[in-house]
Amino acid sequence: MDLRRERLKSVGLWIALVGVTALMAETLWRNWDADRQAHRPTAYKYGYIDSTGQFMVPPQFDLAGDFSEGLAPVRIGFETGYIDREGNLVIPARFESAGSFSNGLAAAQMDGLVGYIDRTGTFVIPPRFFPAGVFSQGLAPVAVHGAYGYIDRNGEFVIPAKYDRAYPFSEDLAVVTLNGSAGFIDRSGEVVIPFAYEACLPFQQGFAFVCLGGKWGVVAKTGLIAQEPRFDEVALGADGIAAVRMGEKWGFAKSDGTPVGEVEFSRAQAFSEGLAPAASNGRYGYIDQHGAWAISPRFHRTFAFHDGLARVRVARDEERR
């Protein structure tokens, strides 16, 4: 097995968690399912803070997802439901796992298969996929029998299930992989950037990060290289500034690969709503776009802001500190 390629596939899956809008990824489903089936409690609790670092929803959930369209998926015990911004449970916790809302629909899993629910918690596309991603630009990537394609809001395939992996559309293009290589297709399913890369991330502001030879560079929509591969790892955000790793340290870069500031953090994620999760001495907080700490590093883990709130993780013995 090519361990580097397997690791790059994992990086590709992670775009569904830290990418532009997506939450629900196969790895998250498997982790949630593993805990639920093993009946083991998690060692941490999740809550939500505002941009000042104050808890708006106290840490109380075993797992939690990002807010989107006013709702966030949370796990209570071994099932998943949805809360509103005040922390009220508005869709009962009855799903095995569930993702963020997008285009009015959210992926939710029952009996090992994934379908799509509306804001009342009713399945409008019955569970028959695994895994499945968020709707973006009217289409969602889903898999049947291990092959990935795209469905419309009626649940009908508009791009056949024939890929090894498929990810949500962004700027009219989507990352897909075939025979171990990644490229981009358009909404008709036509290949517009050939399968020439080890991994790719979605387009933002006309550019996309791509991996070649174990390093990440940038391509334009023409397929031409805009930035030669130089980064060891990349994480996208919603503000057009990505977190990039060079060696053991993290910094930031624009969507075209131009560095922003110094590479100085032990761990960082991309900017969203003007703030980026970052770590110092094993604790996580948030920095502003000048690199200054806006929320001091005091959490076990932090995640991107969405709809004015960010989920954070604390250890069980820190819940009430």
N, C-alpha and C positions, 0 to 999 in steps of 0.2 A: 504493500500500500504506500502511496505517496503521501507522507504525513503532512508535508507543506500544503499540498493541494487540499487535503481534508481540512486543514486549519483554515484555509482561504474560503472553503465552502461555509464554515462556521461564521466567518466574518461576513459573508454574503447574507446568511440568515439573520445576522444581528441587525441588518438595515431595517428589518421589520420592527425592531424595538426602538432603535435610536434614529431611524430615518425620518423622512419628512412628515409623514402622518401616521405610519403604521404602528400597530402594537403586536398583533397576533402572529407569532412565528411558531414554527414546528417545535423548536427547542423549548419554548415557554410552555406549550401544551404538554410536552413530554414531562417537563419538570413538575408542573402542577398535577398531572396525572399520577406521576410516581409517588408524590407525597400523599395524594388522596388514597391511592390504592394501598399504600403501606400504612395508612392511618397514623402517620407520624406528624407531630406538631412542628412548625418551623421555629427556628431559633430567634427570629426577628419579627418585628411588627412594622407595618407601614402606615404612614399618615401623610397629610398634605400641608405644605406651608405656602405662604404668600411671598411676594418679592422682598419683604422686610425680614423674612426668616421666621415669622410667627406661625405657629400651628393654627390652621383654620379648621382642619379635621384631625383630631388627635390620633397618634399611632395606636391602631387597634386591629388592623387587618393582617392576615397571614401572608397575603400577596395583594398587590394593587397595580393597576395600569394607569395610563395617562388620561386626563380629562379631554374629552372631545365632544363638541356639540352639547355641552352642559352635563355630561354623564361620564362616569369612570367605572370600569370593571374592578371589583374587589372580591377576594376570596374570604369567606367566613366559614371556618371549619374546613370542610372538604368540598364545598360547593361555591359557585361564583354567581354574583348578581351585580347590580349597578347602584351607585349612590349619586346624589346630586351634590352641588357645591357646598351645601350645608352638612353633608354627611348622612343625609336621610337615605335609607334603602328604598329606592323607588321601583326597582325590578327585583323580585325575590331571588335569593341565592338558590338556584335550582339547576344550574348548568355545571358540567364538568370543568369547563373553562370558557372564557369569553374574551373578545377583543374590543377595541375602541370603536365608537360609532364614526362612520364616514359616509357621506351622501345619504344619511338617514338610516343606514343599516349597519349592523355589527355581526361579526362572525361569532357563533356560539356552538359549543360541542355538547352533544347528548349521545349516550350509548356508543361512544368511540368515533362518531362521525360529526362533521361540521356542516351547519347550514347558516342562514342569516335571519336575524330577528329585527323587528322594528322597535320603536321606542316604548311600546307597551310590553315588550318581551315575547311577542308572538312570532313564531317562525313564519316568514313569508317566502323563504326558499328552504325547503325541507333539508334536514341533515343527510347528506349523501357524499360528502367530500372528506378527504383528509390528506394533508392539511389544507387550509384556505386562508387567503389574505384579505386585506381591506379593499373596499371599492375605491377606485380613483379614476377620475375621468370616465365614469360610467361602467368600468370593467373591474373585475376582481380575478386574481390568480387563484386557481384551485387545482387540486390533484385528485385523480381517480385511478386506482390500481397502479399508483406510483408514477403516473405521467401527468404533467402539468399543462394546463391551458387557461383560457380566460372565458368567464361567463358574463352575461349582461344582468341587469336587475330583475329579469324574469327567470334567471337561473339557467338560461340556455347558453350552450357553448357558441361563441362567436369566433374564437381562435382555438382550433382543435388541441386536445391534450396529447402533446407529443414531445414535450421538453423534459429534461432532467430536473430543472428548477425554473420557476417563474416568479417575478416580483411585480409590485404595483407600478402602473404607468405614472410617469412624471414628464411633463413637457412633451406629451404625445409619443414618448418612447418608453420601452420597458426592457429591463435586463432579463435575459433568459439564458439558460445554459443547456448545451447539447453535447453529448459525448465528452464531457469533462471540460469544455471550453465555454466562455461567456461572450455574449454579444448583445446587440440591441435590435428589437423589432418595433415596427410602427403598429398603429391600431388596426391595420388590416392583416397583420401577421407577417408582413414582408420584412426580411432582414435588411436593415439599413446600415448597421456597422457589424462587420463579419465576426464570427466566433474565433477571435484571435487572442483572447485574454484569459488569464487564470481566474479572475473575478472582476466584477464591475459594480459600481454604485450608481444610483439614479442621477439623471441630469438635473442640475440646478443652474439657473441663469445662463443656460447655453453650454455648460461644460459638465463633464462627468469624470470622476476618478476611476482609473482602471489599473489592474495589477498585471505586471509582466515581469517575469524573472524574480518574483518574490518582492518586488518594489512597486509602489503606487505612483502613477503619474496621472496626467489629465488629457482627455481628448475633447475636441469640439464636435458639434453635430455632423460636421463633414467627415468625421472619422480621423481627421488629422491630429497628430500629437501636439498639444498646446503646452505641456510641461512634461519633460522627460521623467521617467520613474525615478523617485528618490526617497519617498516616504516608506517607513516600515509598516505603518498602520494608519487607517483613516476612519473617522466617525463623522457622519453628516449631521447637520442640525437644520433648523428652519430659517435661520437668519442669513444664509449664504456664506457662512464662515464655518469651516470644518475643523475638527480637532485632528491633529496629525502627530504621529510619533516618529522620532528620529533617534535611533539608539534606545536608551533607557528613559528619555525625557519626552514630554508632550508639549506641543505648542499649537498654533493655529495658522490656517491658510484660507485665502479666498477661494471661491469656486473654480477659478482658473489656475489654482495652485500657487499663487503668489503668497509668500509667508507674511504673517501679521504678527509683529512683536517677537519676543524671544521664546526659544524652546526651553522651558524652565520648570515644568510641573511633573510630579511623579505619576500623575494620572489626570486626564481631562477628557471631557466630552465636548460636543460642539455647542455653539451658541443657539439659544432659543429665547425669544422675547427679551433680548439684551443681556442675558446672563448665561454662564456656562458652568456646569459642574466641574470641580477640580479637587485634587487631593493634596494634602500636605501632612507629612508625619502620620500617615495612616488614617487620617480623618478627612471627610469630604465637606465642602461648602460650595460657594458660588463666587466667581469672579465677574467683574464687569469688562467692557471692551477695552479698558485701559490696563487690564491685568491686575487691578486692585481687588482685594477681597470685599465683595458686597455683602456676603453672608459668611461669617467666619466658619472655618472647617471644624465642625463639631458632631457631624452625623456619621453613622457607619457607612452609608451610601446615599448618594443623591442622584436625581434624574432630571431631565430637561423640563422646563416650564411649558405648560400648555394651558391655554385659556386662563392665564393668570395664576395658576397653581402648579406646584411641583410635588411629586411624591418623593418621600425620603424614607430611609430605613434606619431603624434603631434596634439595638439589642433588647431583648425582653427585660433585662434588669435595668435598662435605662428609660423605660417607657414613661415613667412619671417624674423623671428628673427635670 
